[in-house]
Structures are given as structure tokens and as C-alpha cells.
């Protein structure tokens, strides 16, 4: 059986008409007359042996076959356009050094990184999971994901997403005791403290949450009831892992805890509070048009935009 061939110009006219919902608007986009578009669609239908549109007095409608064909044609034309545009760009293959804190990488980014690696197999990715900021101006990395307030002098900063914070408690502890209020819950648990917090992140610390629970500020300096006491650690990831393991409560960002919450291992105790900080992608101005950096920027922007924790939503 001979497979019918469809010239590219006919496919472009069909895709435009299908996307825009009519021959007249497609003609304007394609710089042709409506009659020319109509003729090209009829030629394409004749070559394929399939009706793609139903002609009605008020316009045209895609047939079921036309709707399926449009999805495949649109994807194919996009691939053609990207390939053509890529001829004028430098090769995308090569090293890309990305620095970001482990508090984002370990719980959230790494499980999703495979999609980027599969999409760009020629990029040699170097990950630096460092809490200490690298100096991009001294070329210590190509791009950086940072959680902060800005500004970032001398760098191009793209704001990607806001985040939120909350007190998290082990789901098993809540289920076992059936706590009715946050104070009773907190008084029965250890409180894990991230000692790396800065003073300008108040809601990421314990003080405002203790006040909201009706526990006097400073009460944690001594044990509260049976076993409620501070446990100090050097980073937020350790505190969250301890909480998930049932060792006590912690204050965590939603970006870090989203998968654990979805899995039912930890439970938010209050309403989420929008953090004073946001996630930024940083790069040197002179590197902003690098195809590797642009590929990573586009991917991470889409990933964060679709994340359940991005924005200022409540749980």
C-alpha cells in the first residue's frame, strides 16, 4: 500500500486553519487568500483520502480524523521549526555547571531531573549541591538556583516561583494521638531546629509558630511536658528527614516537603505562610544566550510553574 505524501506548505495551511478555527484567519496568518487556503485544504484532503473539515454555512469544523491529524501535524511542524532554528545556534552539547542548595535538590529536583537529561543527552551536567553561594561572577558556576530576596547585583536574575513555610509533624504521631489542636500536638513532640536560618526568614524559624500555637516564646528553652525539647541540626533537609522518620516536628518549606506530604508521611499543622524569599535563577549577563543555559532555564521554569508548591497556594 502506497503511503500518501503531504507537502509541507499544505500541512502548514491545514495546521493554521485547524488552530485558528477558519480559513479566513488562516489566510491572514499565511499571507494568502481564503480561496487559496480552501484550495490547499481540498488538495490535502484529496491526497490523504480523508475529510479533514466539515464545511458549514457559519464556518468550518474539524472532523474526528482532522482533530487527530492536527495534533500530530502540529507536533511535527514544531519539531521542524526547532530543527531549522537550531541551525543558526551554537551547538547545545557541552558542560553545564548548576549550583543549588541540597534543600531543593534532594527532595524535589533530583527525582525529576531525568526528564532534562533525556531531553538534552549532549549536555554534560555538573551539579553542585552547596548551601554556600558560588560566585558566578568569578565563573564558579554557570547558573545558580537560589532561595532569596534579591537583588543580585551584576547578574541576571529570573524570579521563578514563590514558596511557603509551615510546621510539619509526623503523620503517624498525629494519627496515633488524634490531636485536636496544634498546641497539644507540639507539646508532645521534639522540635527540630535548622541552625542555618538567617534572621530575615522569621517564618522559617520556630518563634512565630509557637506564638500562633499559644506557646510562649522562649518556652522551648526547657522541656515542655513529656519529651518536648529542641533538637538542633545544621540544615533544613536533616530536620525534614527527622520529621518524616517520626522523630519530631520541624519548620519546612513547601518545595522541600511536597512529595512527603503527598505520600502521607508528614502533615502540615497550620495554614501555609508565604515565605519572605522566592526562588531565582541566576546567571551572568554575557552567558544569558548560551543554548545550554537557555535550555535549562526553559526547563526549570516550566517545572516550577507546574509544581504543586509554587505560588502562594494554601493546603
Secondary structure, DSSP 4 states (H G I P E B T S, - for coil): -PPP---HHHHHHHHHHHHHTSHHHHHHHHTS-HHHHHHHHHHHHHHHTS--EEEETTEEEE-HHHHHHHHHHHHHHHHHHHHHHHTTSPP--EEEEEEE-HHHIIIIIGGGHHHHHHHTTTEEEEEEE-SSPP-GGGTS-SEEEEEE----TTSEEEEEEEEEEEEEEEHHHHHHHT-SSHHHHHHTS-EEEETT--TT-GGGSSHHHHHHTTPPTTGGGS-BTTTB-EEEESSHHHHHHHHHTTS-BEEEEHHHHHHHHHTTSEEE-S--EEEEEEEEEEE-GGGTT-HHHHHHHHHHHHHHHT-TTSSS---
